[in-house]
Amino acid sequence: MQNTQAKTLGLATLMFPLALVLFELATYICNDLIQPAMLPITQYFGVSPTWAPSAMSFYLLGGAGVAWLFGPLSDRYGRKKVLLAGVLFFTVCCLVILVTQNMYQFLILRFLQGSGLTIVSAVGYAAVQESFEERDAVKVMALMTNISLLAPLLGPVFGAFLIDHISWHWGFIFIALMSLVSWFGLKAYMPEVKPPVEKKPMSDLFGDFKKVYADSHFLSLAIALPLVVLPLMLWISISPVMLVNELGLSSLQYGLFQIPIFGGLILGNIVLIKVVDRYPLGKTILAGFPIMLAGAVIAALGLVVPSLTLPFLLIGLTLVSFGEGIAVSVVFRFAFSSSDMPKGTVAAAMSILNMLCFFTGIEIVRELYSHFHMAAYLLASILIILIWFTFPRRALLKGMRLRAEAEAKEQA
């Protein structure tokens, strides 16, 4: 379901992505505001603090659990209908979690709330990619990322405020209100791209996914997305325990510690927007991963010099986030455009891969953290980044070469 009338950037055309990013911000805040409140929540339900990272991993697993459905549905019935229905479902889940009575019920609702992540990535992102020219789509994605980064920047601070002065329940009420406002904006401004006249039967659903995942070039490019995002995702999930329990920071200090780290991600996206028109698409990925690796190594130096653990963490993770910022939107575009299958299905396949990698990574590091503490996170991040320098990097170079050859043929 490709939109053949891709638009250029302008105030009118930006209203849809701005409405979408408000919902994306709500889905991110649903994690970033709640994570610092997870220690009091575990106390509220009378369970061990080691349950705290599971609130994030179940949230991500929920996104993976429904991605297979939302993307293909949007191919058949239209992006807008599916997106609006998904936003309403997420809003309801944020309200129902207020009446949960134990940790198991809480995690079930976190799983259901995870559908919001898939609505953004499998339906919303596909609509953005179809609505703009290629480089404009990269800029829009980078702009959306910068706005959504208000979540990890402000979420921990607001979460700390909730812990100290009110109750974690109000966080979900605030998130539900944001989601509802987004619904009205999407209803008013999201373009209606009609699905194909000849719809495939839903029985073809798994066959389409099989074709997508059978494409080794697509898989090699798509795996780069969780590789570029996972180090920071692990940080978000494990940092409340690491900074507060292990390193003795207060809730407010924990929130303030995140500001320069996610400021690096914002700066990276700004740099991407400035340079994306100057260089062949993909160059920023080739620069981003080495910067991330350097940052992860610097952060790990805190294991060697304990007296400088916090400065090394701050500098290293800021570099990791900067490297992610100049790479992630281009990584998404390369993977998304590498398959000729229906784009809702492609975006859903990417979302499933991402969420499963995030869930698996967080749960593995959570278990390792109970034995090896900070070293588990830092060494895992280095290993994840190093994986990119193998087959994903080769796939990127192949993709860049194919793009260059296609452009040369068009100019000839």
Secondary structure, DSSP 8 states (H G I E B T S, - for coil): ---SS-B---HHHHHHHHHHHHHHHHHHHHHHTTGGGHHHHHHHHT--GGGTTHHHHHHHHHHHHHHHHHHHHHHHH-HHHHHHHHHHHHHHHHHHGGG--SHHHHHHHHHHHTHHHHIIIIIIHHHHHHHB-HHHHHHHHHHHHHHHTHHHHHHHHHHHHHHHHS-THHHHHHHHHHHHHHHHHHHHHS------SS---GGGHHHHHHHHHT-HHHHHHHTHHHHHHHHHHHHHHHHIIIIIIIT---HHHHHHHHHHHHHHHHHHHHHHHHHTTTS-TTHHHHHHHHHHHHHHHHHHGGGT-GGGHHHHHHHHHHHHHHHHHHHHHHHHHHHHHT--S-HHHHHHHHHHHHHHHHHHHHHHHHHHHHHHTHHHHHHHHHHHHHHHTTHHHHHHHHHHHHHHHHHHHHH-
